[in-house]
Amino acid sequence: MKAPAKAADEQRLVEAAQKDPARFGDLYELNFERVYAFFACRVRHREEAQDLTSEVFHRALANLPRFEWRGVPFSAWLMKIAANALADRWQRAARERGNPAPPAAEEAQLDKFEERAQLYGLVRALPRDQRRVIQARFAEQKSIREIAGELKKSEGSVKQLQFRALEKLRAQMSETDG
């Protein structure tokens, strides 16, 4: 199944899975690679990444009835579960070694990852032209002039699209933080 085009599509998938847990497979298919990749670059063994990925989806399915749609992508919720599962694993391993907690740097890295997942979802929800400008400007590091040429718009128009998109993202980020 291909990724939903809009947050509304993802929301419908979540609601369908909440009504019928057998529909959770669609959400699993959409998010498996992202969750697995999260663990694959943080643990030493493939089997451990597979176990943790399985644990995340098991927890997500078990807690799906309590999931509330707040405009943040479902994947951000999954990544929060993943971060918690990894922190639990680290704490368990640290206790076994006699260390009280995982390194603070690792926890900070998890926080950054969650923030990026949230931001990615918010960018995906922007209107098409604003999303394209933000992606080209910040992900592809193109100049305003290059973007204007690609979109066949004036540089002023591209600057306005960028300004509106950034204002919208700031507002949404502060809403979810508050």
Secondary structure, DSSP 8 states (H G I E B T S, - for coil): ----SSHHHHHHHHHHHHH-GGGHHHHHHHHHHHHHHHHHTTSS-HHHHHHHHHHHHHHHHHHGGG----SS-HHHHHHHHHHHHHHHHHHHHHHHHT--S--HHHHHHHHHHHHHHHHHHHHHTS-HHHHHHHIIIIIS---HHHHHHHHT--HHHHHHHHHHHHHHHHHHHHHHH-
